[in-house]
Structure formats: structure tokens, C-alpha cells
Amino acid sequence: MTARFIAVLALVACASLETRATAEQARGYVFEDLNHNGSHDTAEPGIPGVAVSNGRDVVLTGEDDGYHLPVESRTILFITQPAGYRVPLDENNLPRFFYIHYPFGTPPEAGAQIPRY
């Protein structure tokens, strides 16, 4: 059986949360990337039931294949790879299963460790 490729789409928007009045909310989709372009095209199916985390909270993608998670100014969102799927690899053959959210720029202590895409 050949593993199918998946990709993660993350969007960040301002939102009000009960616990943090000024937090941001990440929302996105986990989908099967049929043409391997990293974009969620209309013909590409989403994948419900995939665990997505911000390092503190874990949610599963819903029936609409989407997720919502709170993010702060330095957050890394990541997924767990479901059985039968593969995450894409970068030019160094490192798996791309995460999204780095640094809206105010990369902090100096992390600069050398973050892959550039």
C-alpha cells in the first residue's frame, strides 16, 4: 500500500477566548495533498480525526476537517501523522508536519534552529 501525502493549512486570526481576552485563534485544515503543491485545492479531501496541537492543547480535526486552537506570539502548531499517510519532506528530507507562528519575527534564540520554507 502506498502512503498518501497530507498537508496542514494554518490561518491565524484575532479572537476572544474565555480564558485569555486578547489571544489569537489558529484555524486550519488537514487535507490529502493529491498534487503535492502544499495548497488546499477544492478537489482535495480533508481528513477528520487528526490530532493537532499547540504544545499545550490537543484537538481533533472535525467532520469539516478543520481545527481551532489558541496561539500566542510564539507558538508551533503540529499534527500527528495518521496511519496510511505521509507528511511532505523539505529539501533536506526533514518532515513538514508543523507551522511556526512568530508574528513579531523569529526570536534570536530560535533563529538558527528554524527551517525556512
TATA-V439839 format. One record per pair of residues at least 12 apart in sequence whose C-alpha atoms are under 10 Angstrom apart, sorted by the first residue. I is the first residue (numbers start at 1). GAP is how many residues later the second one is. If there is no record, write none. Layout:
i & gap
I & GAP
I & GAP
This chain:
i & gap
1 & 83
2 & 82
2 & 83
2 & 84
3 & 80
3 & 81
3 & 82
3 & 83
3 & 84
4 & 28
4 & 29
4 & 30
4 & 32
4 & 79
4 & 80
4 & 81
4 & 82
4 & 83
4 & 84
5 & 26
5 & 27
5 & 28
5 & 29
5 & 30
5 & 31
5 & 33
5 & 79
5 & 80
5 & 81
5 & 82
5 & 83
5 & 84
6 & 24
6 & 25
6 & 26
6 & 27
6 & 28
6 & 30
6 & 32
6 & 34
6 & 38
6 & 39
6 & 40
6 & 41
6 & 75
6 & 76
6 & 78
6 & 79
6 & 80
6 & 81
6 & 82
6 & 90
6 & 91
7 & 22
7 & 23
7 & 24
7 & 25
7 & 26
7 & 27
7 & 29
7 & 30
7 & 31
7 & 32
7 & 33
7 & 39
7 & 40
7 & 72
7 & 78
7 & 79
7 & 80
7 & 81
7 & 89
7 & 90
7 & 91
8 & 20
8 & 21
8 & 22
8 & 23
8 & 24
8 & 25
8 & 30
8 & 31
8 & 32
8 & 38
8 & 44
8 & 58
8 & 69
8 & 70
8 & 71
8 & 79
8 & 80
8 & 88
8 & 89
8 & 90
8 & 91
9 & 17
9 & 18
9 & 19
9 & 20
9 & 21
9 & 22
9 & 29
9 & 30
9 & 31
9 & 57
9 & 58
9 & 89
9 & 90
10 & 16
10 & 17
10 & 18
10 & 19
10 & 20
10 & 56
10 & 57
10 & 58
10 & 67
10 & 68
10 & 88
10 & 89
10 & 90
10 & 91
11 & 14
11 & 15
11 & 16
11 & 17
11 & 18
11 & 57
11 & 88
11 & 90
12 & 12
12 & 13
12 & 14
12 & 15
12 & 16
12 & 56
12 & 57
12 & 58
12 & 59
12 & 89
12 & 91
13 & 12
13 & 13
13 & 14
13 & 57
13 & 58
14 & 12
14 & 56
14 & 57
15 & 55
16 & 54
17 & 53
20 & 50
22 & 50
23 & 47
23 & 48
23 & 49
23 & 50
24 & 45
24 & 46
24 & 47
24 & 48
24 & 49
25 & 43
25 & 44
25 & 45
25 & 46
25 & 47
26 & 28
26 & 41
26 & 42
26 & 43
26 & 44
26 & 45
26 & 46
26 & 49
26 & 51
26 & 75
27 & 39
27 & 40
27 & 41
27 & 42
27 & 43
27 & 44
28 & 24
28 & 33
28 & 37
28 & 38
28 & 39
28 & 40
28 & 41
29 & 17
29 & 18
29 & 19
29 & 21
29 & 23
29 & 32
29 & 33
29 & 35
29 & 36
29 & 37
29 & 38
29 & 39
30 & 15
30 & 16
30 & 17
30 & 18
30 & 19
30 & 20
30 & 21
30 & 22
30 & 31
30 & 32
30 & 34
30 & 35
30 & 36
30 & 37
30 & 49
31 & 13
31 & 14
31 & 15
31 & 16
31 & 17
31 & 19
31 & 34
31 & 35
32 & 12
32 & 13
32 & 14
32 & 15
32 & 53
32 & 54
32 & 55
33 & 12
33 & 13
33 & 53
33 & 54
33 & 55
36 & 52
37 & 51
38 & 50
45 & 19
45 & 20
46 & 15
46 & 16
46 & 17
46 & 18
46 & 19
46 & 20
47 & 13
47 & 14
47 & 15
47 & 16
47 & 17
47 & 18
47 & 19
47 & 35
48 & 12
48 & 13
48 & 14
48 & 15
48 & 16
48 & 17
48 & 18
48 & 19
49 & 12
49 & 13
49 & 14
49 & 16
49 & 17
49 & 18
49 & 33
50 & 12
50 & 15
50 & 16
50 & 17
50 & 29
50 & 30
50 & 31
50 & 32
50 & 33
51 & 16
51 & 27
51 & 28
51 & 29
51 & 30
51 & 31
52 & 14
52 & 15
52 & 16
52 & 17
52 & 25
52 & 26
52 & 27
52 & 28
52 & 29
52 & 45
52 & 46
53 & 14
53 & 15
53 & 16
53 & 17
53 & 22
53 & 23
53 & 24
53 & 25
53 & 26
53 & 27
53 & 45
54 & 15
54 & 16
54 & 17
54 & 18
54 & 20
54 & 21
54 & 22
54 & 23
54 & 24
54 & 25
54 & 44
54 & 45
54 & 46
54 & 47
55 & 16
55 & 20
55 & 21
55 & 22
55 & 23
56 & 13
56 & 14
56 & 15
56 & 19
56 & 21
57 & 12
57 & 13
57 & 14
57 & 20
58 & 19
58 & 20
58 & 21
59 & 20
60 & 19
60 & 20
61 & 18
71 & 30
71 & 31
72 & 29
72 & 30
72 & 31
73 & 28
73 & 29
73 & 30
73 & 31
73 & 32
74 & 26
74 & 27
74 & 28
74 & 29
74 & 30
74 & 31
74 & 32
74 & 33
75 & 24
75 & 25
75 & 26
75 & 27
75 & 28
76 & 22
76 & 23
76 & 24
76 & 25
76 & 26
77 & 20
77 & 21
77 & 22
77 & 23
77 & 24
78 & 18
78 & 19
78 & 20
78 & 21
78 & 22
79 & 17
79 & 18
79 & 19
79 & 20
80 & 17
80 & 18
81 & 16
90 & 25
90 & 26
90 & 27
91 & 26
92 & 23
94 & 21
96 & 19
96 & 21
100 & 14
100 & 15
